Amino acid sequence: ADDVLDYTADEAALGKHLGADLAEGKATLPLIHALGHANADRRQRLREIIERGTIDAMPEVLDAIVASDSVAYSHSRALHYASKAEAALQSLPDNEWTAALRGLARYAIVRSN
């Protein structure tokens, strides 16, 4: 879910510039998904953008992410893994520590900054 924030969050609330991961050359899940659904030309262009780590190309990256529905895909994967984490906690004693871990799994999905 954190990967999605780099493309969708309110910059002031996030506390960092949108596209910071891109500027650092990090290929986040939304970007990886967009790469997998892009045509050859767009895929090559996205790879160049990642390698250069340029924030100037953010509109182009956002277009690819929107076109491939990568935000929804990334969110669904986050929900899947949060659900698996909560299921794994069911075998542990119900106490303040497991409650905190369940809360953390849920928070990771809903956070906006």
N, C-alpha and C positions, 0 to 999 in steps of 0.2 A: 504494500500500500504506500510505503514511503516513496517508491519510485514514481508513482503517479503524481505526487505533490510537486515535483519539479516541473510539471507541465500544466497543472491545473490550479494550484493554490494561489491565494492572495499573497502577493509578495511581502506586504507589510506584516501580515499575520505569520507567514512562514519564517520570517527573520533572516532570509537570505534571498539572493537574486534567483528568479526563475531561470532555469537553464544552467544552474551551477554544476550539476552533474555532467551535463553536456560539455560545458567549458573545461571540465577536468578530464574529458575523454572517456567518461564512464558510459558504457552501453547498458542502460537500465532495461527492465522488462518491457515497458511500452515501446521502447526503441527497437529492441530485439524482435518483438512481435511485428512491428511495422516493417522491419527489414525482411522478415519471412513472408510478408504479404505484398511486398512491392514488386513492380516489374524490374527487369534487369537494370534499366537506366536509373531508376529511382534508388534501387538498392546500392548501386555503385556510388551515387551522389551521397547517400546517407553514410556510407562507409567513409568517404572522404571527409564529411563533416565531423564524424566521430574522431577520426585520426587527427584532424586539425584542432578539435576542441574549440570551435568558434561559436560564440553565442549569437553572432550576426546572422547565422542561418536558422535561428530558432523558428521564425515563421514557416520556413520550409519543412522543418522537422515536425512542427505541430500539424501541418497539413497532412503529412504522411501518417502521423499517429491518429488523427481524426479519420482519415480515409480508410484505415485498417481496423478501426474500432478498438484500438489498442488500450485505451483507458479502461473500457468495460472489461476487456479480456484480463488485464492486470488486476483489476478489482476482483473479478471472479476467482482468480488464482489465490489472491490474498484471503478471500473468504474460505476457500477450500482448505488452505493450510491452517487458518485460525481454527476452523472446525475440527481438523485433525488434532491440533494441539489440545483443544478442549476435551476431545474424546480420550486422548492419552491420559489426561489428568483424572479421568473417572476411576482409574484403578488405584489412585492414591487416596489416602485419608482426606476427608473433607475438613480443612482447617484454614486458618488465615493465610497460610502460604499458598495453598492451591487456589484459594479464592483470589489472591493477588495475581497469580499467574493467569487465571481465567480472565480477570479484568484487563490484564496486559494484552492478551490475545484479542479481546474485543476492542480495546483502545487503538491498537495498531490499525484496525480497519476503519474506524470512524474519525481518526485525528485529521485535523485540517492544517496543522502547522508543525 
